[in-house]
């Protein structure tokens, strides 16, 4: 019951192509995934010019916020994440989209 649509992926290796097709505003990326870890995924996203404006929140059980931000993440959530904390992080990034000028 929020304004967000969540799309989950079962095959992380397919994520870059699916993300490029969907072009989401915000991605929540878990660090530990099979076949492709979150660090590799965010690196691929930041190299892809079409996806550089996609906001990324890294989620991990380990306290690695500084690493996440240094790799280009827009936010970091440490597990376990409470639903309201998750929604607040999404709201914060969406507010940033509405405040930034559209350069397209």
Beta strands, then each sheet from edge to edge (+ up, - down):
strand 1: 26-30
strand 2: 55-60
strand 3: 75-78
sheet 1: 1+ 2+ 3+
end
